[in-house]
């Protein structure tokens, strides 16, 4: 039996297509004692690792002057969903150099669609 046959049914369908440089909001379930709640983490995707196990992606944000990175597996049952907030224009597959930049310098230009509008403008109908 091949591992791909075992892993394929477990693929998380709530994750859209995104690439490094995009800003995403990840909804993850957090358990605190007896309670369970949904916590959102919004930041820039700095790397995507693909593999037989489904892969994982790393999201980075700067909170109160401190850089925070989370690595989320694609197939984790704790990841409820991923929403793409903004498409970023990156020229690299791994954006590790963002770690050394200040928060203001660590911004990327927004990716334009073929119609000349950004994704956000297309959704709102402007």
Order of alpha helices (4+ residues) and beta strands (2+ residues): alpha-beta-beta-beta-beta-beta-alpha
